[in-house]
Amino acid sequence: MPQVIDVHTHYVPRGWPQLGEDGTGQESTLPWLRVENEREATIMVGSREFRRILANCWDAGERLREMGEDQVDVQVVSPTPVFFSYDRTPAEAVRIAKVFNDLALEICEPASGRLLPFCQVPLQDPDLACEELDRCIAAGHRGVEIGNHVGDRDLDDAGIVMFLQHCAAKGVPVFVHPWDMPSSPRLGRWMSQWLTGMPAETHLSLLAMILGGVFDQVPETLKICFAHGGGSFAFWLGRLENAWHERHDVIGGSANPPSSYLGRFSVDSVVFDPSALRLLVDVLGVENILLGSDYPYPLGERPVGQVVRKAQFLSEAERDLLLGGNAARFLSLPEEVKR
């Protein structure tokens, strides 16, 4: 029976050592956890409430129970992006990364083989990022989650490209998650940063990978997946393709037209609607879509995989690919499992 593999979930430890002083002389913006009781807590950023969370963020037993309810065999368990610390000094960022990476192993250890931890790295320093990646893979992490930018440096930044080349050489899968979305009064209503900013950030990062020539610089062995269905990329690929041909003087940074890079990256399935999923399948190809849920957060999909399971346009073989076959290849896992 094919495995069901969710490549997009997050964890938060139930507390962590003090991460240090902010060093700015102002109120600290380092994250900490305000524990309310055994099952509830709030991620704090300085004195600001960032997100209320439940025990399924840190409790392996709770995750396994809910995975059973949703018929999920394996979860990729990645950091919550608020902990990336790309705005810190490299020394601070690697220290923070080590704290969370080690705690991730502790969270996943009771369900080894079903909960697969992905690490975070200090992406602002490529050498330290490669060192921390290697340490984590040796310790038991199965891949790495990165943010889609570091300040004003996008994924075509030379240092980030070097890191991606290192991941390709090591065979380490990369999951790209949007974070640190722009803010403005217009984006401050209706959760607009999450509803429009996150998809736009992912779309922009895919443009950087293509028009910035990253896919021309990294080998085809790079395994990279973008969250939230790749944002609006699939819908606007035709516009991008037209611009590459008609305004090549402005945007022609890639060796080939944008459509030629289809198949070089994957996206997850968190699009919530069968019509949107069909667009992904039609544009990106059924082999390049991995099941994702954004578990355990409220903007995620529950039950996990319901859109894939109910999509009438998929054949059974295609559905099996989306539910787990593609992710098994991405993660270098066996495709079959005995339940």
Secondary structure, 3 states (H helix, E strand, C coil): CECCEEEEEEECCCCCCCCCCCCCCCCCCCEEEEECCCCEEEEEECCEEEEEEEHHHCCHHHHHHHHHHCCCCEEEEEECHHHCCCCCCHHHHHHHHHHHHHHHHHHHHHHCCCEEEEECCCCCCHHHHHHHHHHHHHHCCCEEEEECCECCECCCCHHHHHHHHHHHHHCCCEEEECCCCCCCHHHHCCCHHHHHHHHHHHHHHHHHHHHCCHHHHCCCCCCEEECHHHCCHHHHHHHHHHHHHHCHHHHCCCCCCHHHHCCCCEEECCCCCHHHHHHHHHHHCHHHEECCCCECCCCCCCCCCHHHHHCCCCCHHHHHHHHHHHHHHHHCCCCECCC
